Amino acid sequence: ALAYALDRRSMVEGIVLGLGQPITGPFPLTSWAYNADVQPLPYDPAKAKALFAEAGWKTDSGGRLLKGGKPFAFTLMTNQGNKVRELCAEVIQQQLKKVGIDVSIRVVEWSTFIHQYVDKKNFEAVVLGWQLGRDPDNYMMWHSSQQKEGQYNFCGYENPDVDRWLVEARETFDFKKRQILYRKIHAQIAGDLPYIFLYCPDELVALHKRFRGPLVAPLGLAWNFREWWVPKNEQRYKTVMEQ
């Protein structure tokens, strides 16, 4: 129901000025592990309200969701110093208010946020982001064994099929087999919804035109950095080497 109540496309347009894409699972869109067959849940506040009603939440005259006389309310936390995440929390707050949920936002200094709240599972909801390497192995985020304090499965996700697929995928060098396994993992996690996946922002890189040799590739821009050069008449800095 919470996922139906969030308009991820408007988040992309409003928060990162359209420079990104909504996602459905735990891999970046550019990864060979990303399962493009998984369809995102549409923005459907009416569906969200219907699901809340099925779960026993009733709407009062002011539009708030109530159960047993208590309002549907929670605190959404994120880290200080990340304006994008703060904006994301504000948009979530506004969108959930439309279906009757009262969201409070708390912004906490990074180290305190991680060590006192995330690591200790001392939160109701958080806004965070992952930056994965080129290899899509994310065992430490989803395997059920990775739930101790300081480990990354801090949402407590457990699925025996996903556990098995994660192990199989990291124990084979067969690319096609790994791809099939990770796409199954993607589909299963998207169905279980331990996270509400929001969007994957574009990576913006600025480079002065005097540099020659940069090539954009799946590895990014800097993969061939050693081959970059600047014509002598355009060079601005000199390296002085002394013995």
Backbone as a ProteinNet text record, in pm:
[ID]
protein_1_A
[PRIMARY]
ALAYALDRRSMVEGIVLGLGQPITGPFPLTSWAYNADVQPLPYDPAKAKALFAEAGWKTDSGGRLLKGGKPFAFTLMTNQGNKVRELCAEVIQQQLKKVGIDVSIRVVEWSTFIHQYVDKKNFEAVVLGWQLGRDPDNYMMWHSSQQKEGQYNFCGYENPDVDRWLVEARETFDFKKRQILYRKIHAQIAGDLPYIFLYCPDELVALHKRFRGPLVAPLGLAWNFREWWVPKNEQRYKTVMEQ
[TERTIARY]
82.5	0	86.1	192.4	283.1	345.6	379.4	440.7	343	215.9	115.5	93.8	122.2	97	210.1	319.8	435.6	450.6	460.7	476.4	624.9	688.8	833.4	873.9	788.2	820.6	827.4	733.8	737.2	858	904.9	1026.8	1145.1	1155.1	1265.1	1258.4	1139	1123.4	1151.5	1104.9	1115.9	1245.1	1303.1	1419.9	1550.4	1558.5	1682.4	1658.5	1551.9	1523.2	1515.2	1458.7	1439.8	1561.1	1671.2	1796.8	1807.4	1723.1	1720.4	1602.7	1587	1477.3	1426.1	1294.4	1242.1	1296.9	1316.9	1367.2	1274.7	1291.7	1204.2	1278.1	1410.4	1484	1620.7	1703.6	1828.2	1950.1	1933.6	2047.2	2029	2137.5	2123.6	2073.5	2010.5	1951.9	2055.2	2179.1	2283.2	2345.8	2308.1	2369.1	2308.3	2391.5	2341.1	2254.6	2254.4	2171.1	2029.8	2010	1879.2	1774.5	1660.4	1553.7	1449	1460.2	1369.6	1228.1	1209.3	1074.9	989.6	1052.3	977.2	912	781	707.3	689.6	709.3	693.1	546.5	524.6	388.8	350	232.9	193.6	159.7	166.2	118.1	-33.9	-91.2	-235.5	-283.9	-306.2	-352.1	-482.2	-572.7	-699.1	-673.3	-581.8	-544.5	-481.3	-396.5	-333.7	-439.5	-535.7	-641.3	-724	-749.6	-826.7	-750.9	-620.3	-540.1	-534.1	-523.3	-526.3	-660.6	-768.6	-902	-913.9	-859.1	-860.1	-786.2	-682.8	-602.2	-661.7	-779.4	-847.9	-829.7	-766	-747.7	-867.6	-925.5	-1041.7	-1004.3	-1068.1	-1039.3	-1136.9	-1080.9	-1168.5	-1210.4	-1286.3	-1339.5	-1229.1	-1111.6	-999.8	-911.2	-944.9	-867.4	-755.1	-742.2	-634.8	-674.4	-574.5	-598	-588.9	-688.4	-694.1	-723	-666.3	-699.8	-698.4	-808.4	-817.6	-803.5	-844.4	-834.8	-698	-599.5	-463.8	-434.8	-370.5	-340.7	-225.2	-225.3	-114.9	-5.1	99.5	206.6	339.7	444.9	579	681.6	804.4	915.1	1004.8	1034.2	1122.1	1255.6	1362.1	1494	1584.1	1673.9	1780.4	1899.6	2009	2132.7	2149	2209.5	2240.6	2345.8	2336.6	2438.1	2407.5	2293.2	2254.5	2121.1	2128.8	2008.9	1909.2	1959	1869	1783.5	1845.5	1767.7	1669.9	1709.7	1616.7	1495.7	1520.5	1410.2	1322.8	1385.7	1313.1	1220.7	1271.5	1189.2	1070.4	1093	983.7	876.3	918.6	821.7	742.4	810.9	741.8	639.5	680.3	590.2	464.4	481.8	368.8	278.9	339.3	258.8	182	242.4	172.2	63.1	80.6	-25	-154.4	-142.2	-259.1	-344.1	-283.7	-361.3	-389.3	-354.2	-391.9	-285.6	-158.9	-50.1	29.6	57.5	133.4	279.5	365.6	508.2	586.2	665.5	757.6	896.6	971.2	1105.7	1209.2	1310	1420.8	1551.9	1632.9	1761.7	1872	1961.4	2061.1	2201	2298.4	2438.6	2477.8	2558.1	2583.2	2630.7	2735.9	2791.9	2690.4	2620.6	2517.5	2404.1	2363.7	2256.1	2287.7	2409.1	2446.5	2465.1	2546.8	2587.3	2482.9	2404.6	2306.4	2165.5	2140.4	2004.5	2000.3	2071.7	2064.2	2125	2249.8	2315.5	2236.9	2173.6	2099.8	1953	1915.1	1775.8	1681.4	1728.7	1652.9	1583.1	1493.9	1423.9	1293	1202.5	1078.3	1090.2	1151.4	1174.1	1292.6	1368.5	1484	1487.3	1548.1	1582.3	1733.1	1775	1916.8	1938.7	2064.5	2096.7	2214.3	2218.1	2328.6	2405.7	2536.9	2620.5	2697.1	2656.8	2714.5	2832.8	2918.9	3029.5	2980.4	3071.3	3032.3	2982.5	3034	2982.9	2858.2	2748.7	2621.7	2603.7	2707.5	2693.4	2651.9	2530.7	2485.5	2440.1	2518.3	2496.6	2483.1	2570.3	2573.7	2450.8	2374.3	2254.5	2127.7	2126.8	2000.9	2005.5	2123	2127.8	2085.3	2008.2	1951.4	2057.1	2178.8	2285.8	2347.8	2312.4	2379.7	2298.4	2239.6	2150.7	2207.4	2331.5	2389.4	2417.4	2437.5	2465.3	2588.1	2573.5	2682.1	2682.7	2599.6	2589	2479.9	2472.3	2393.7	2249.5	2213	2072.6	1996.8	1993.3	1935.6	1783.3	1723.3	1576.8	1527.9	1620	1581.1	1516.3	1557.8	1497.2	1541.1	1444.8	1473.9	1388.5	1454.1	1384.8	1478.5	1440.2	1532.2	1572.3	1481.6	1517.4	1624.7	1607.2	1705.8	1839.4	1836.1	1960	2034.3	1961.9	2024.4	2078.1	2000.2	2043.5	2165.3	2170.3	2286.1	2413.8	2405.4	2522.3	2561.7	2463.4	2492	2557.4	2509	2559.8	2702.7	2744.4	2882.5	2977.8	2925.1	3010	3031	2981.8	3001.3	3063.1	3141.7	3197.7	3115.6	3009.5	2925.5	2840.8	2873.5	2805.4	2655.2	2613.1	2470.9	2395.7	2456.1	2392	2378.8	2484.6	2479.1	2369.4	2360.3	2259.2	2118.5	2094.6	1962.7	1933	2031.6	2012.1	1984.3	2062.4	2042.2	1908.8	1866.3	1736.2	1621.6	1641.8	1543	1540.7	1659.6	1669	1596	1619.4	1554.1	1402.3	1349.5	1205	1148	1219	1168.6	1167.7	1275.2	1282.7	1179.2	1160.2	1057.5	919.5	894.9	766.4	752	861.6	857.1	854.2	910.9	914.8	971.5	1091.3	1154.9	1196.1	1223.6	1246.1	1135.3	1106.7	1035.3	1143	1175.1	1279	1225.8	1303	1256.4	1309.2	1437.1	1490.1	1641.2	1693.9	1838.4	1877.4	1953	1988.5	2094.9	2092.4	2200.8	2327.6	2441.4	2569.7	2613.2	2629.6	2667.2	2816.4	2885	3030.3	3062.5	3142.9	3187.1	3337	3376.7	3516.5	3549.8	3659.4	3696.4	3733.9	3699.2	3719.4	3866.9	3957.4	4099	4154	4082.7	4129	4097	4195	4176.5	4187.3	4111.3	4123.2	4013.2	3931.2	3826.4	3726	3689.8	3590.9	3483.8	3359.4	3249	3228	3220	3204.7	3120.8	3078.8	3002.1	3074.1	3206.8	3282.1	3282.4	3223.8	3222.3	3310.9	3362.6	3442.8	3592.6	3628.7	3770	3846.2	3784.3	3849.6	3980.8	3992.4	4117.5	4191.5	4182.8	4239.8	4387.3	4462	4605.7	4631.5	4532.8	4550	4505.6	4457.6	4415.7	4538.9	4522.6	4631.7	4574.8	4659.5	4622.3	4729.9	4693.3	4794.3	4877.4	5003.1	5095.7	5050	4993.3	4953.3	4827.1	4761.7	4643	4668.5	4789.5	4821	4827.7	4775.9	4772.1	4862.7	4902.3	4979.5	5106.2	5208.6	5334.1	5370.6	5424.3	5471.4	5622.7	5664.6	5806.9	5856.4	5956	6009.4	6151.8	6179.2	6312.8	6365	6497.2	6559.6	6620.1
-120.5	0	125.9	125.5	240.7	262.2	153.7	164.6	224.8	185.5	242.4	390.6	435	574.4	668.1	614.4	697.1	710.3	832.8	863.8	880.6	772.7	774.6	859.6	863.2	945.5	1093.1	1138.8	1279.8	1307.3	1205.7	1222.8	1249.6	1172.4	1191.3	1330.6	1371.1	1500.9	1615.8	1603.5	1713.9	1717.9	1601.6	1596.2	1600.9	1523.8	1522	1580.9	1661.5	1737.2	1648.4	1529.1	1436.9	1355.6	1374.6	1305.7	1175.3	1080.8	952.1	871.4	749.2	661.6	586.2	567.9	480	338.8	268	130.9	37.8	-91.9	-191	-286.2	-278.5	-376.8	-330.3	-425.1	-388.9	-367.3	-362.2	-342.2	-213	-147.1	-26.8	-64.4	29.6	3.8	-39.9	5.3	-27.7	-164.2	-233	-362.1	-474.1	-570.9	-688.8	-776.1	-748	-824.4	-766.9	-645.6	-580.3	-654.5	-683.7	-758	-660.1	-630.1	-532.5	-585.6	-716.2	-773.9	-745	-704	-670.9	-534.9	-531.6	-408.4	-330.3	-199.5	-120.2	-111.5	-102.1	-76.9	64.9	84.3	218.7	308.1	437.6	532.5	524.8	477.1	452.3	474.2	601.3	630.4	559.6	543.3	474.5	328.4	263.9	126	120.1	218.1	222.6	232.6	322.4	339.7	213.1	143.5	19.2	-87.3	-96.7	-194.3	-160.1	-30.5	9	-26.9	-5.9	-39.1	-189	-271.3	-416.9	-456.2	-378.6	-407.8	-347.2	-286.8	-236.9	-90.4	-16.2	127.1	203.4	288.6	366.7	514.9	585.7	727	812.4	907.1	995	1114.9	1206	1321.2	1413.3	1407.4	1490.3	1422.2	1298.9	1225.9	1142.3	1135.5	1057.5	910.6	822.1	680.5	648.6	576.7	539.6	390.3	330.6	193.1	186.8	144.9	140.1	276.8	379	515.9	579	504.1	557.8	589.7	703.4	741.6	659.9	645.3	583.2	690.1	674.2	773.9	704.7	758.5	705.7	813.7	789.7	883	829.2	914.1	880.5	950.6	872.4	927	926.1	1021.9	1019.6	1095.1	1100.3	1157.4	1303.3	1374.8	1516.2	1531.3	1640.5	1668.5	1613.3	1547	1494.9	1558.7	1669.8	1747.2	1667.4	1582.1	1502.5	1410.2	1344.5	1254.9	1332.9	1451.2	1532.9	1572	1610.2	1642.6	1520.4	1406.6	1281.7	1253.4	1272.8	1251.6	1346.7	1470.4	1568.2	1530.9	1481.5	1439.5	1318.6	1224	1107.1	1152.4	1245.2	1299.3	1358.2	1438.1	1502.2	1400.5	1302.5	1205.6	1112	1072.1	983.3	1056.7	1186.2	1264.9	1259.8	1247.7	1244.1	1118.9	1012.5	890.9	876.3	979.8	979.9	940.2	937.8	895.7	1017.1	1022.3	1133.5	1092.6	1150.9	1118.7	1234.2	1204.3	1302.2	1274.9	1380	1365.4	1399	1314.9	1342	1327.5	1432.7	1434.1	1429.5	1330.7	1304.1	1302.6	1352.8	1350.8	1208.5	1196.9	1069.4	959.4	983	878.3	831.6	925.5	890.7	814.4	861.1	796.3	649.6	622.9	485.4	399.6	447.2	362	350.9	455.3	452.6	415.2	427.6	400.9	286.9	300.8	197.8	66.5	70.4	-52.3	-122.3	-45.8	-103.7	-130.3	-106.9	-124	-39.4	75.9	163.9	271.8	227.9	321.9	258.7	343.8	296.5	292	394.7	398.9	490.7	459	540.6	563.5	674.4	699.2	683.2	588.6	563.5	528.9	518.2	479.8	384.2	300.4	208.2	246.2	232.4	245.7	115.5	34	-98.8	-96.2	-195.7	-211.8	-269.6	-290.3	-345.4	-488.2	-564.4	-699.2	-689.6	-755	-736.3	-818.7	-885.4	-963.7	-873.7	-892.3	-815	-905.9	-1010.5	-1107.7	-1038.5	-942.2	-881.6	-795.9	-760.4	-679.2	-762.6	-884.7	-958.8	-1096.2	-1153	-1286	-1278.4	-1376.9	-1372.8	-1381.5	-1424.9	-1434.2	-1298.9	-1194.5	-1065.1	-962.1	-1004.8	-917.7	-870.8	-906.6	-864.2	-714	-657.4	-514.5	-478	-376.9	-333.8	-399.6	-504.6	-566.5	-496.1	-528.7	-445.6	-490.9	-608.2	-650.6	-598.6	-465.5	-403.9	-397.4	-435.7	-442.8	-581	-674.6	-806.8	-894.1	-878.6	-956.5	-1102	-1192.3	-1335.5	-1404.7	-1470.5	-1552.7	-1667.5	-1792.2	-1904.9	-1921.4	-1888.7	-1898.1	-1796.1	-1672.9	-1569	-1604.7	-1658.4	-1703.7	-1802.5	-1900.6	-2004.6	-1947.2	-1861.3	-1803.2	-1714.2	-1639.5	-1552.9	-1634.5	-1747.3	-1833.5	-1895.9	-1946.2	-2007.9	-1908.1	-1785.1	-1684.7	-1645.3	-1649.9	-1611.3	-1730.3	-1849.6	-1968.5	-2020.5	-1947.6	-1991.1	-1878.7	-1917.2	-1820.8	-1814	-1895.1	-1899.4	-1771.9	-1682.4	-1553.1	-1568.4	-1653	-1667.1	-1719.7	-1814.4	-1868.5	-1759.7	-1680.4	-1571.5	-1472	-1438.4	-1342.8	-1393.9	-1521.2	-1579.5	-1573.8	-1607	-1607.9	-1467.9	-1369.1	-1233.4	-1175.2	-1210.8	-1162	-1229.2	-1353.5	-1418.2	-1350.1	-1315.2	-1244	-1110	-1038.8	-909.8	-926	-1022.7	-1042.4	-1079.6	-1164.4	-1207.3	-1092.3	-1015.9	-904.1	-797.1	-774.4	-678	-721.5	-852.9	-903.7	-898.7	-922.5	-921.6	-780.9	-684.9	-543.2	-517.6	-569	-530.3	-383.2	-331.3	-188.9	-141.4	-13.1	48.5	115.8	56.3	110.5	234.4	341.2	468.9	497	533	567	552.6	549.2	545.9	675.5	764.5	892	873.3	960.6	962	1014.2	968.5	1020.9	1132.5	1250.5	1366	1394	1401.3	1423.3	1542.6	1634.5	1749.2	1737	1761.1	1748.4	1859.7	1930.3	2040.8	1987.1	2062.8	2019.6	2008	2064.5	2055.2	1913	1828.3	1691.1	1606.6	1529.9	1438.3	1294.4	1206.1	1064.7	1003	1079.8	1015.9	941.6	823.3	742.6	696.6	720.6	674.2	525.7	446.7	301.6	250.8	124.6	70.3	85	92.4	109.9	255.5	343.9	484.2	566.6	676.4	768.2	755.7	724.6	732.2	601.3	501.2	370.5	376.8	470.9	482	611.7	653.4	781.4	795.6	685.6	692.3	733.6	722.8	757.1	899.6	972.9	1110.7	1199.8	1304.7	1399.1	1534.6	1636.9	1773.4	1829.2	1885.1	1945.3	2048.7	2055.6	2141.5	2286.6	2336.7	2477.6	2504	2398.7	2413.9	2376.9	2331.3	2289.8	2410.1	2393	2501.5	2476	2351.3	2318.1	2242.9	2257.8	2187.4	2106.9	1989.7	1905.3	1923.5	1961.8	1980.8	1861.9	1792.7	1676.2	1707.3	1686.4	1713.3	1590.9	1577.5	1470.3	1526.3
0	0	0	77.7	79.2	-58.8	-125.6	-257.8	-358.5	-351.8	-441.9	-414.4	-292	-253.8	-292.5	-345.5	-379.7	-530.6	-576.6	-718.7	-747.9	-788.1	-808.9	-930.6	-1030.5	-1147	-1110	-1026	-985.5	-897.2	-824	-744.5	-835.9	-942.6	-1037.5	-1099	-1137.9	-1202	-1105.2	-981.3	-887	-807.8	-778.1	-690.4	-769.2	-878.2	-957.2	-1096.5	-1108.9	-1231.4	-1355.3	-1336.1	-1447.8	-1484.2	-1412.2	-1444.6	-1366.8	-1401.9	-1336.1	-1385.7	-1330.4	-1369.6	-1246.8	-1235	-1129.4	-1148.6	-1039.1	-1046.1	-968.4	-993.9	-929.9	-837.6	-834.9	-756.7	-714.7	-666.4	-598.3	-686.1	-817.6	-906.8	-986.8	-1025.5	-1109.6	-1247.9	-1313.3	-1445.1	-1548.2	-1532.9	-1630.4	-1607.4	-1499.4	-1466	-1550.2	-1587.1	-1658.3	-1567.3	-1437.5	-1344.2	-1333	-1381.1	-1366.6	-1449.2	-1388	-1453.7	-1507.8	-1636.5	-1698.1	-1713.4	-1692.8	-1703.2	-1579.7	-1471.4	-1349.8	-1368.9	-1360.4	-1382.9	-1252	-1254.8	-1132.2	-1091.4	-961	-913.5	-954.3	-1010.2	-1054	-935.6	-959.1	-859	-858.5	-748.1	-741.8	-598.5	-559.3	-422.5	-386.3	-484.1	-456.1	-417.3	-488.2	-455.1	-316.9	-286.3	-154.5	-44.5	-62.7	37.8	52.8	-58.2	-51.8	26.9	6.5	80.6	229.1	260.9	401.4	464.1	390.3	441.5	467.5	377.3	396.6	523.3	556.6	675.9	802.6	792.1	911.4	941.5	849.5	870.8	814.7	897.3	856.5	848	757.1	736.7	817.2	897.2	975.8	891	950.3	877	824.4	886.7	842.1	740.4	701.3	601.6	658.5	791.5	852.9	864.4	849.4	870.5	1019.1	1069.4	1210.7	1223.8	1327.6	1365.1	1516.7	1574.8	1721	1784.6	1710	1761.1	1747.6	1696.6	1683	1536.7	1510.7	1372.1	1315.1	1184.1	1113.1	1104	1183.5	1188.7	1212.9	1152.1	1178.1	1148.6	1196.3	1173.5	1064.1	967.2	855.5	878.1	886.6	916.6	793.2	789.2	689.7	746.2	667.1	719.8	682.6	772.3	752.1	642.4	567.5	467.2	329.4	313.8	182.8	145.3	72.9	41.9	-40.4	-130	-212.8	-126.4	-28.2	58.8	145.9	189	266.6	182.2	57.1	-33.4	-59.1	-73.3	-95.2	23	144.6	263.9	266.4	224.3	222.3	120.4	4	-97.6	-48.6	14.3	71.3	174.8	259.5	361.3	297.1	192.2	124	56.1	-9.8	-84.1	9.4	119.9	212.5	289.7	305.5	370.9	290.6	158.7	71.9	94.4	147.9	176	325.3	404	544.3	643.2	600.1	688.2	732.7	862.8	920.6	933.8	852.6	853.3	914.5	1017.3	1074.6	1018.9	990.7	934.9	1040.9	1051.9	1143.7	1067.7	1066.8	997.1	1102	1090.4	1193.9	1133.1	1208.4	1166.4	1124.8	1016.5	951.8	1046.1	1119.5	1204.8	1309.1	1369.9	1468.3	1401.8	1285.1	1210.2	1184	1135.6	1102.2	1227.3	1321.7	1433.2	1543.8	1564.6	1672.6	1626.3	1499	1449.5	1347.7	1236.3	1133.1	1181.4	1230.8	1276.7	1386.4	1473.2	1586.2	1553.2	1425.8	1382.1	1467.1	1507.4	1595.1	1510.6	1424.1	1336.2	1290.1	1243.1	1181.4	1029.8	973.5	828.8	802.2	697.4	661.5	511.4	471.6	332	319.5	237.4	215.3	68.9	29.7	-107	-108.6	-213.1	-231.6	-356.7	-350.4	-469	-484.1	-581.5	-597.8	-692.8	-679.6	-771.8	-903.5	-997.7	-1127.4	-1115	-1019.3	-997.4	-910.4	-948.5	-877.6	-750.7	-703.6	-580.6	-464.3	-414.3	-298.2	-184.9	-166.4	-58.9	76.6	102.1	235.3	264.7	161.3	183.5	198.7	141.4	135.8	200.4	221.6	282.4	428.7	472	608.3	717.5	683.6	783.5	814.7	738.1	747.4	826.5	939.3	1015.2	1148.6	1178	1305.1	1303.5	1420.7	1429.7	1346.1	1264.1	1178.5	1042	1023.2	892.3	810.9	682	592.1	568.7	615.3	603.5	725.4	738.2	857.8	853.4	739.6	737.2	778.2	802.2	850.3	744.6	619.2	511	517.2	502	500.9	396.7	303.4	205.3	169.8	196.8	173.7	27.6	-64.9	-206.8	-242.3	-196.2	-222.9	-158.6	-36.7	28.5	-61.1	-112.2	-194.6	-325.3	-389.3	-517.8	-500.1	-389.9	-364.4	-352.5	-282.8	-265.8	-399.3	-473.1	-602.9	-698.2	-696.5	-790.3	-761.4	-634.9	-603	-608.4	-637.9	-643.2	-784.7	-885	-1022.8	-1105.3	-1207.4	-1300.8	-1429.3	-1437.7	-1556.9	-1563	-1657.1	-1664.1	-1682.9	-1774.8	-1804.1	-1682	-1611.7	-1491.4	-1384.9	-1369	-1270.9	-1307.8	-1435.6	-1479.3	-1449.1	-1478.3	-1449.3	-1300.4	-1218.4	-1073.5	-1019.9	-1064.8	-1014.1	-1059.8	-1178.9	-1224.2	-1147.6	-1106.4	-1018.6	-881.7	-832.3	-704.3	-714.1	-822.3	-844.9	-839.6	-914.7	-920	-783.8	-710.7	-580.4	-479.8	-476.4	-383.2	-419.1	-548.8	-591.4	-544.4	-543.8	-497.2	-345.6	-274.7	-127.7	-70	-140.2	-100.6	39.3	69	194.8	193.2	73.8	50.8	-44	-41.8	-153.8	-237.5	-350.4	-437.1	-506.8	-505.9	-557.8	-697.3	-709.9	-841.8	-842.2	-962	-982.7	-1052.3	-987	-1050.4	-1156.9	-1256	-1354.1	-1287.7	-1336.6	-1288.3	-1381.8	-1325.8	-1405.9	-1390.2	-1501.1	-1499.9	-1588.9	-1538.5	-1617.6	-1643.2	-1766.6	-1804.5	-1904.1	-1879.8	-1968.7	-2106.9	-2207.7	-2346.4	-2385	-2304.1	-2341.7	-2323.2	-2247.1	-2227.2	-2349.8	-2396.2	-2507.8	-2455.8	-2517.5	-2484.4	-2400.2	-2325.9	-2245.4	-2333.8	-2290.4	-2362.3	-2264.1	-2298.3	-2214.6	-2241.5	-2134.5	-2146.2	-2028.7	-2034	-1920.1	-1786.3	-1789	-1664.9	-1618.3	-1695.6	-1657.7	-1749.3	-1696	-1776.9	-1750.2	-1626.7	-1587.7	-1607.5	-1668	-1679.5	-1757.2	-1855	-1933.3	-1900.2	-1776.5	-1734.4	-1771.9	-1767.1	-1798.5	-1943.1	-2027.8	-2168.8	-2200.2	-2103.7	-2128.1	-2146	-2222.5	-2241.6	-2279.6	-2266.8	-2301.3	-2393.3	-2507.9	-2596.6	-2521.9	-2555.9	-2481.6	-2475.9	-2584.5	-2586.3	-2503.6	-2455.4	-2371.9	-2226	-2196	-2059.7	-1966.4	-1845.3	-1747.9	-1627.8	-1607.6	-1489.2	-1530.3	-1450.2	-1474.7	-1351.5	-1375.8	-1266.9	-1251.9	-1133.9	-1106.6	-1025.7	-1076	-1006.3	-964.3	-837.3	-785.6	-713.3	-713.2	-637.7	-511.6
[MASK]
+++++++++++++++++++++++++++++++++++++++++++++++++++++++++++++++++++++++++++++++++++++++++++++++++++++++++++++++++++++++++++++++++++++++++++++++++++++++++++++++++++++++++++++++++++++++++++++++++++++++++++++++++++++++++++++++++++++++++++++++++++

